[in-house]
Amino acid sequence: MNTLVIRGNVFLFITAIIWGTTFVAQRVGMDHIGPFTFNFIRFSLGALFLAPFAFRAYRTERRSSIKLPGGKWLHLWGGSLMGFVLCVGINLQQIGLVYTTAGKAGFITGIYVILVPIIGVLFGLRIGWGVWVGAPLGAVGLYFMSITESFNLSPGDGWIVACSFAWAGHILLVGWLSPKMNSFILAFVQAFVCAFLSFIAAVIAEEMIFSSILSTWFPLIYSGIITTGIGFTLQVVGQKYSPPAHAAIIMQLETVFAALSGWLILGEVMGTRSVMGAGLMLAGMLFAQFRVFRGNDLRP
């Protein structure tokens, strides 16, 4: 394994740690402010962090004789579409975190890995055997983790399941748009749109109290700057050098770090049933990476 591949894998490993621990920051933030207010401020901070990188990329592209095929209008509407889907996914997740633990949210969110290729079938993509093994394992794991003995979906988990479908759609959009757009411009536009839509929802549904926002300063900065800004940058650099098979498996560690950070920081403890479900879900996610697509290849 050469040095660049090792460097890329290390960057992705750090990204998985950052994204996994973000579930704790999101969970703590819900003790003081509403989900829409949290995401409005979080993605505003992320957009501010990414703005100079996006502006530099825009200026470089204007001066370059080589233009991306999409042009500036694709950057606008493509980034806006991704920002809308991101807004739906992140706010469903944030609402779910009011009622469930950070560890469970991390594992349940991770089923988007299985949903992406299954939804891709609707667009004419052929999937490999790993998905057909991973999907039942993930479904059984979700049952043990989230369905109570009275066959009811645990409070909050339903919101997280819905959010995983939105993440799957977001991944499909990334696979379609990212080759046509500059990564930093795309990240800035989608963060800005997500912040704007979350602000509208917060004005309608919540009361934004300045003192409550101040008391949530650390989760907001961590989620906005560390996760949205630095985490995204590390992912871009890491996936440039890390082989897709390495990247897919390393990024699944996000779910493990979500559970570990929930236990270490918040004192969350999973029962035997939840641990069994988490193990089955993680196995399903890993199986789904084996020959995910045949023919057309679509990657995040």
N, C-alpha and C positions, 0 to 999 in steps of 0.2 A: 504494500500500500504506500503510495507516494506521499510526500509532505503536504501537497495541496489538498488531497483527499482527507488526510488526517485533520488538517485545519478546518476544512468544511464540516466534517463530522463534529468537531469540537464546538464550532459556532452553533450548529443545530442542537447539540446537547444543551448548551447554555440557553438557547431559545426555548427548548422544552421546559427547562427549569423555570424560566421567567413566566411563560404562559401558564404552567401548572400552578405556581404560587399566586398568580393573579386571581384565581378563584377565591382565595382567602381575602385578598384586598377587596374584591367585589362583595363578598359576604359581610365583611366588617363595615363597609360603606353603607349597607342597608340598615345599620343601627341608628343612623342619624338623618339620612335624606332618602328621597324616593328614587326608584330606578331610572326614571327618565331624566331627572336632574343630575344624577350621578353620571349617566352616559353623555349628557350634554356637555358637562364640564370635562369629563375624561377625554372625549374626542376633540373638544376644542383645544385642549392642551396638546394632544397628539398632532392636530393639524398645524398648530403654531410651531411645534418642534420640526415637523416635516417641511414647512413652508420654504425655508432657505434652500433645502436640497432640491425641492420641486422647481423652485425658481431658477436655480443653477442649471438643472436638467433642461428646462424650457429654453433658456438662453443658448445653451450648447446646441440644442436641436435646431434652433432658428439659424444659427451660424453655420451649421454643418451642411455639407452638400448632400449628405445621405439622410433622407427623411423617413420616418416610420410610416408604414402604409396607411395607418388610420387617419393621420392628420389631427389638427387641434379639435375638430368637432367630435371625433371619436373619443378623445380624452375627456371632453365635457360630458357627452351623454353616456358614454361607457362607464366613466367614474361615478356619475350620478346614479346609474342603475345599480352598480355595485354598492354604493353608499346606502341606497334604499334597502336592498336585501340585507346588508350588514346591520342597518338600524333595526330591522325586524328581528333578526337573529339575536343580536346582543341585548335587546330590551326584553325579549322572551326569556333569555337566560337570566337577566338581572331580576326579573319578577320571580322566576323560579327560585333564585337564591334567597329570597325572603323566607321561603318555607322549607328549604332542604339544605343539606350540608354541602360544603365545598367539595369534599371527596366524591360524593355521589354525583354531584353536578358534573365533575370532570369526566367521570367514566361514562355517564349517559350522553354527554355532549359528544364524546368520542365515537359514537356509533355513526356519525356522518361519514366515517371512513368506509363503512359498509354500504351506506345509502348512495354515495356518489356513483359507483359503477352500476348499481341497480337502476337508479334514475337515468343513467346514461344509456341504458337499453332503449328507452323511449326515443332517443335521438339516433338510433341505428348503430350503437356501439356494441361490440361483442365482448363478453367478459369471460375470464378464465375460471377454472374450477375452484380456486381459493375463495372466491366470493360466495359460491353456493355452499361451501363448508362453513365459512365465517358467519354468514347471515343467520343460520339457525342457532349457532353458538351464541351470537350476540343477543338474539331474541330470548333465548332461555336465560342468559345472564341478566338481561333487563327484567325478566319476570322475577327472578330471585331477589334482585336488588330493590325493585320498586313496587311490586305487587304485594299487598299485605295478604295475610292468611284468609281474610274475608273477601279476597279477589277485588280489592279496590286499589286504584293507583294512588300511591302515597302523595300527600300534598306537596306541591312544588315540582315533583318529578314530571308531571304531565307537561308543565311549561318547558322544562328542559328537553323533553322528547320533541316537542314542537320546534324548539330552537335548533335541534340537530338537523331537521329537515331544511331549515333556512340556511344553515351552514353548508349543507350539501349543495344547495343551489348556488351559494356564494362560490364554492370551490369550482363548480362547473363554469361559472362566469369568469373566474380567474383563468382557468385553462383556456377559455376562448379568447379573452381580451388581452391577457398579459403579453403574448407575442407581438401584439400590434401596438403596444403602448409602453411608454417609459414607466418603470416600476415606481419611482418616487412621485411622479405626477399622478399616477393612478392612486397611490396610497394617500396623497394629500387630498385629492378631490373626493374620494370616498369617505375619508375622515371628516372633511368639512360638511359634506351632505348629511352624514350620520349625525353630527353635532347639531346641525340646523333642524333636522326633523325631530330629534330628541328634545330640542328646546321648545318646539311647537307643542309636542305632547306634554312636556312638563308644565307649560303655561296653562294648558287646558285641564290637566288632571291632578296637578300637585301644587303645593305651596313652597316656593323657594325661599328659605330663611337663611340669611347670610351667616348667622352664628352657627347654624347646623352645618353649613358648607365648610366653614372654617374648622370645625371639629373633625371633619373628614379629610383634612388636607393630605395626610400621608397616603391613604388608599387612592385618592384621586391622582396625586403626582405619580405614584407607582404605576397605576393603570394607564395613565395618559402618556407619561414620558418614557418610563422603562419598558412598558409592554408595547404600546402602539408605536413609539418612535424607535427605541433601541432594539426591541425584540423583532420588529419587522425588518430593520436593517440587517441584523445578524442572519435572519432567515434568507434574505435575498443573497447575501454574500455566501452563506453556507451552501445553498442549493446550486450556486454557480460551480462549486467544486465537488460536492458530495454526489455520488451516484444515486439515482432515484430510489433504488432498493434500500440503500443505507438511510437516505433521508426519510423515507416512509416509516421505517421501523423506529428510528431515533425519535421522530416527532410524536410517536405513540406514547413515549415516556411522559408526555404532558399529563396523561391521566394518572399515572403513578405518582408524579410529583404533586398533583392536586390532592390526592389522598394523604400523602405523607405530610404536606404542609398543613392540611386541615387537622391532622392528628397532633403535630408538633406545636402549632401556634394556637389553634382554637380548642384543642382537646377533644376533637371529634373521634369517636370510636365506632368502628363498623362491627356489627354482630356477625355471627357465623354465616347466616343467610346472605348478608350483604357481601361478605368476603368471597363466598362461593360465586355469587353473581358477578362480582368485579373480575374474578379470575376468568370466568367464562367469556365475559365481554372482551377482556384484553386478548384472550386467545382468538376470539372471532375477528378482532381488528387485525391481528398479526396474520392470520390465515388469509384475510381479504387482500393482503399485499402480494400474495403469490400469483404471478401472471394475472394482474388485475385486468388488463385489457389485451385483447388480441386485435391485430389490424390497426385501426385508428387508436392512437394513444392520447389520453387526456390526463394531464397531471396538474396539481395545484401549482 
